[in-house]
Amino acid sequence: MPSQLYIGIMSGTSADGIDAALVDFGGPRPNILATRFTPFEPTLRRQIMALFTPSDNEIDRMGKLDIALGEAYESATSELLRDAGLGATSIRAVGLHGQTLRHRPDGSRPFTLQIGNPYGISQRLGITVVSDLRRADMALGGQGAPLAPLFHQALFSSPHTSRVIINTGGIANISYLRPDHAVTGFDTGPANGLMDYWIETCKGPRFDADGEWASTGTVLPDLLEKWLADPFYNQVPPKSTGKEYFTPEHLGLESQAIRALAPADVQRTLCELSARTIVDAIKRFCPGAEEVYISGGGAHNPLLSSRIASLSELPTQTTAALGVAPDWVEATGFAWLAKNCLEGNPLDTGPVTGATRRVILGAIHPVADQDGLQK
């Protein structure tokens, strides 16, 4: 029987680093055997952040970044295996999400772009890699995102209770899990990305630890209402977005008017924007929800979590209460997607993304042995 050990590799829109999870799918539930977070080197992170915004000479810079990211993913995979005391031959495959640089799901020619050179892992480490996990869905008319709801349904659904799972990275998405119903889910808007930008710009740290700085500020009602008027929030799912839409410029964070405000008040208002748009989406599109569970970096922000709980008036916990630490849900999910791809399992993405039929997600990068035969 083939190995049931998979690795999921994820670097999200927060662009803070690489999440890697080693997962055993040999039992009734995924068993996370080892995890590792590797922060991006400052130079690499600056290169990623620079390419989030359209500019000049993108192709050359993207090509170089693709190789550099591949080396970082390769190193993270090696270190995770070293931590677990395993060799590459023990692993069935790596599910590599890559780094999203563009996600343009609307218009006449929708596209999405993730980079990270999967060949570095497959050929140099000798592990099959499944990457490019979004474009097959888009070829069938889907948004290509979010994909997390599919895994949330498989892992967190209850036969008796309607649940909302919130993934809070740079961008937030929600999954609505109902007994005897297909999962639905969509992006709600910014989660941590804009808060991270603002504190780094004003104070230096890359994120607002425990929401402490935001907690010293006051919500600015006029600014909040202006931000809430963005047309994205009124769009009906399926819908997805990215940091190339919710940029600092889009919200006017570099304008003189906002720079003249108390910085902590702006941070507090950004936090409220994230909480309000998440909860507004729950109330509008998940009307029977009974419980809320938070995953991703925002699970460590008590202010954001408390505002979600207060505004939703629903019991709110992290996914740790369901058996998976909030930091490792997404990486585990991409390991799960790799497993489904290798096993040839088509997934019903339609209720989430709008795809017209079931689809096998991912491109397989196999490894050849010394005789040139696929392993």
N, C-alpha and C positions, 0 to 999 in steps of 0.2 A: 504494500500500500504506500502511495506517495506520502512524503512528509506533510504534516498538517501545520508546520511552523511557517508563519509569514511575517514579514516586516512591513509596517506602514510608515512612510516618510511624508511629512507635511511641513510646508512653510507657508504661512497664510498672509493675509493682507496687512497684518500688523508689521510684518517684515522684521521681527525681532530675532528669529533664529529658526532652528530645525527641531521639530518634534519627531522622535523615532520610537516606535513601539514594536516589540517582539511579541507575537500573539500565537498561541496554540489553539487551533480550531478543531482539535481532536475530540473534544467533549461536547456536552449539550449546550454549553455557553462558551464564548471566547474567554480564554485565560491569558491575561497579560503577564508574561514571564519577566520582561525587563523593559525599562524605558530610559530614554536619555534626551535631554534638551541641550542643544549646542547653540550658543548665541552666535549670530553672524559677526564676523570681524567688522570693525567700523567702516573700513574702506568698501567692503563688499556690500554692506547695508546701504551706504551712500549711493552706490551704483544702482542698487535695486530701486531705492526711493526716487532717484533721478529719472528712471525710465517709467515710473508710474504716470508721468506727465508727458504728453507729446512734445517733442523738441527736435533738434537737428541731429543728423548722423546716427539715427537710431539703429540702423541695421548693423553697423560695425560694433557699436557698443553692446547691442543685444547679443551678437555672436560671441563676443569675448565673455560677457556675463553668463551666457549659457554654459560655457566650459568651466568658468570659475564656480558656478553653482553646482555643476556636476561633481567637481572635485570635493566640494563641501558635503554634498550628499553621500558621496563615496566614503569620505572620512567618517561621517556620522554613522554609517552602516557598519564600518569596520570596528568602531569604538563600541557600538552596541553589542556586536558579536563578542568582542573581547570581554565586556562586562558580564555577558551571559555564559562565557566559557564555551562557546560553540564555534564551529567552523562553518564556512560558507556552504558546504555540501549538506548541512543540516536544514537549510532553508529552501522551501519550495519556491518562493518568489518574493520580490519586493514590490509593494504597491506604492508608486512614486507619483505624488500629485504634481510636484514641481511648483515653481513660483509663477503665479499669475501676474502678467504685465498688462494685459488688456482683457476686458470682458465686455463685449458689445453685442448683447443678445437681440437688439432691436434693429430696425432698418431693413433695407432691401437685401443686404448680404450680411447677416449676423455672423460673428466669429468670436472665438475665445483663444487666448494664447497663454500657454504655460511653458516655461523653459527649465532646463536643468540636466541636459545631456544624460539620458538614461543609459547610454552605451558605456559610460565610465564604470557604473556598477556592474552591468551585465558582463562586459568583456574583461575588465581588470579584476573584479572580485569573483567572477564565475557564478553569478546568481541571476536567474531569469528575472526580468523586470517587466512590470505592467505599468505603462504610463499613458499619457494623452487620454485621460479618462472622461473627457467632456464632449469631444467633438462628434462622436457617433450619435449622441443624443441630439446635438444641434443639426446634424444631417437629416434627422427625422422631424425637424420643426420644433424641437425643444429648446429651452433656454440654456441647457447645459449646466445649470446650477439652480438651486443647491442640490447636491447629491447626498448630503448627510441624512436627510429624512429617510432614505431607503434603509440605511443602517440603523437608524433610530427605531424604525418599525420592527426590524428583525430582533433588536436587542432589548428595547425598552417598552414594548407594547404590553398592555394588560388586557385580559379577557373581560374585566369588569369596570375599568376606570378609563375615562378620557383624559389624556395627558398632553401637555405641551412641553416640548424640549426646545430650549433656546440655546443656540450656539453663538457665543459672543466673542468674536475675533475682532479684526479691524472693521468688518461688516457683520451685522447680525442676521441670522436666519432662524426661523421657527419651523418646527414639525408638529403637526396635529395628529395624534395617535388615538383613534377611536376603536372600540371593540367592533369587529365585523365590518369595518370600513377600510378602504384603501387609504394609505397615508397621504396627507397633503402637506405642503410646505413651501416657503418662499423667503426671499430676502426682505427684511423690513427696513433696512437703511443702516446708518452708521452705528457701530457699537463702541469700540475703543480707539479706532484709528484717528479720529479728529481730536480726541482727548489726549492721545499720545503726542500728536503733533504740537498741540498748544502748550503742554507742559515742557516739552523739549525746547520749543522756541523761546518760552518765557523764563524757564528756570534751569534747564539742562538735563534733568533726568529723562529717561526714555519712556517712562510711564508713571502715572500717579499712584504710587503704592498705597493700597487699601483705600483709595479715594480720599486720602487725608487732605490734599490741597483743595479739592473740590468742596469738601465739607466745610472749609473756612469761608466759602463764598455764598452768594445769594443768587437765586434764579432771577434773571432779567426778563420780565414778562413780554415786553415788546420785541426783544430780540428772539425769544423762543417762538412767539407767534409768527414772526417773519420766516424763521427757518421751517416751521411746521407747514407753511404754505407751499412747500416744494411739491410739484405735481406727482413725483414718484410715490408719495405716500397714499395718494388716492387711486393709484392704478390697481386694477383687479388682478390677482394671481391667475396664471403663473407669471412671476416676475423675479428678476435678479439684477444685481448691480455690482459695482466695484468702486475702488478708491479713485479710479480715473473719472468717476462721476462726482462722488462726494469728496471733492478736493477742498483744501483750505480756501482756494480762490472762489470756489462755488459758494461757500458760505460767507465770503467776505472777511475771512480771518486775517487777511493781510491789509485790510483797508484802514485808513486813518481813523474812521469812526469807531471801529471795534478796538483798535490799538489804544484808543483814548480811554476805554473802559477799564475798570478794575480787573486785572487778569484772573484773579480767583473767581470773580463773578462769571466771567466768560466760561471758565472751566466747569463751574457748577451748572451753568445753562447747557453746556454741551452734554454733560451727564444726564440732565433732565430730558434733553432731546432724545438721547438713546433710549431711556426708560419709557418716555411717552410714546415714541413710535413703535416700540416693541409691544407695549400693552395695548395701544390702539389697534394694532394688527390682531392681537389675540381676541379682543372684544368683538371686532368686526368679522373675523374669519374663523374663529374657534369658539363659537358661542356656547358650546356645551362643555368646555374645559373644566376639569375638576382639580387638577394639580399642575404645578409648573416646576420644571427642573432646568437648572442652568448649567451649561458647560462652557469651556473656553476660558480665555483670560479674564473676562468680566466676572466670572464666578468668584474671583479674589478681590473684587471691589465691593465692599459692604454697602457703600452708598448706592451704587447702581442696583445691587440685589434687593436692598430694602425698598427702594423706590418701585421696582417691578412688583414686589410683594404688596406694597401699599396701594398702588394704582390698580392692580389686577384684582385685589381682594381675594386671592387664591393662595392656598398653602404653597410655599415656594422653598425649594431646597436645591442643592447641587446634585448632579448625577451620581455623586458618591453614594447617595442614598439608594441608588439602583444598582450599585456594584461596580461602577467605573468612575475613577477619579476624573474630574472635569477637564484636566489638562490633556488627557489621553484619549478622549472619545474620538476626535477627528482622525488622528493617526491610526487608531484601531479600525476605524471605518474604511480607510484606504487600503489597509491590509485585507479587509473583508471584500472590498471591490476587486482586488487582485485575485482572490480565491474564486470569486464568481466568474471572472473573465477566463481563468485557466480551465475551469470546469465547464465552460460553455453555457453558463446559466444566463439567459436573457432576463433583464430586470424591467419591471413595469414602471418606468419613469414618468409616464404620461400624466398621472394625477398631480405630480409635482412640477414637472418642467413643461408639460404640454406636448411632448413627443407623440407622434401618431401611432406608434406601436412599441412593443417590447424591444429591447436593444441590449446587445452584449457590449459593455463599456470597456474600453481600453485597447491599447496596442501592445502586443507581446514582443519583447526583445529577448530571444532565447540565447542560450549558451551552447557552443559546440565543443565536443571533446577533441582530443588530439587527432582523431581520424576524420574530423569534420562532420561528425554526426551530432544531431541535436540531443542535448541531455534531457 
